[in-house]
């Protein structure tokens, strides 16, 4: 088998490539033009066991010209077995234009070019990495076969949603994977340094660790959350990609256990030595109460800014019947968050303390 992977040096990609290297075949990875992407690839390749089999291909999914040199496409036509599209707008987060609407538009544009590239290469199958965030504000169960339920979407969620629609309408042999919140590596504790949400929330917990633990941090009533380690995501992705599952299938790479967001977040509060988050009332009611004169003095621990909890909760729960069936008998399962949360916090804390 021969692979072409976009986003290989991202957090998920860095752990998927070693899984692919356990199989036979060459691996081509798309890297953007420029010194920084080349250096990042070189660092990753040096860490991968068998990294000499991973070959960089310069290309740009956001540029005006061909995504990859047409001569390369001609040379590799009908030789690529699997195309993995992992790249997202996070790869452009350091660019000059970080307007959410603009960045959200990059995802479907890049996905469209990957579809065209897959078609031009006559590759056997396209694997598209999406996210459970395409559920938006959907309430109730959200199955692997659902997409458009008239849910409200943020600009970023809309970009991922539209990307899925492009893949679904491509006419290719495709599989779509929707991971939950990827919180880190369950065995090593490694975290995604580029994840702004993790940095913001963990940073706030560190500051809150200086407060008396009996002082509660008040938060609005939260919904459920769903967090999974990157090693589960990549092991499941690798296995399902090579399994005889039907074409045009979608897989929720999620924790089948339903967990309250406040309980999950308090696991990290315990590690930080911070006060527990305490749900007090609905979000709209809490906002009104905090706007009342004097309430900031009465409730000095009103705790978390709204954006610190962004994307930590869902109003729905994710059915994963297709994924459960595909992984049956493999031993690939989601470990309890309580088992690896201490490693995640320890790694993040040491990393940020050094810096």
Secondary structure as GFF3:
##gff-version 3
##sequence-region A 1 355
A	DSSP	beta_strand	3	6	.	.	.	ID=ss1
A	DSSP	alpha_helix	11	21	.	.	.	ID=ss2
A	DSSP	beta_strand	27	31	.	.	.	ID=ss3
A	DSSP	alpha_helix	35	47	.	.	.	ID=ss4
A	DSSP	three_ten_helix	51	53	.	.	.	ID=ss5
A	DSSP	beta_strand	54	58	.	.	.	ID=ss6
A	DSSP	alpha_helix	70	76	.	.	.	ID=ss7
A	DSSP	beta_strand	82	85	.	.	.	ID=ss8
A	DSSP	three_ten_helix	89	92	.	.	.	ID=ss9
A	DSSP	alpha_helix	100	121	.	.	.	ID=ss10
A	DSSP	beta_strand	125	131	.	.	.	ID=ss11
A	DSSP	three_ten_helix	132	135	.	.	.	ID=ss12
A	DSSP	beta_strand	140	142	.	.	.	ID=ss13
A	DSSP	alpha_helix	155	168	.	.	.	ID=ss14
A	DSSP	beta_strand	174	179	.	.	.	ID=ss15
A	DSSP	beta_strand	181	184	.	.	.	ID=ss16
A	DSSP	alpha_helix	196	208	.	.	.	ID=ss17
A	DSSP	beta_strand	217	219	.	.	.	ID=ss18
A	DSSP	beta_strand	224	225	.	.	.	ID=ss19
A	DSSP	beta_strand	227	229	.	.	.	ID=ss20
A	DSSP	alpha_helix	230	241	.	.	.	ID=ss21
A	DSSP	beta_strand	249	253	.	.	.	ID=ss22
A	DSSP	beta_strand	259	260	.	.	.	ID=ss23
A	DSSP	alpha_helix	261	272	.	.	.	ID=ss24
A	DSSP	beta_strand	277	279	.	.	.	ID=ss25
A	DSSP	alpha_helix	283	291	.	.	.	ID=ss26
A	DSSP	alpha_helix	295	298	.	.	.	ID=ss27
A	DSSP	three_ten_helix	306	309	.	.	.	ID=ss28
A	DSSP	beta_strand	316	318	.	.	.	ID=ss29
A	DSSP	alpha_helix	321	327	.	.	.	ID=ss30
A	DSSP	alpha_helix	337	354	.	.	.	ID=ss31
###
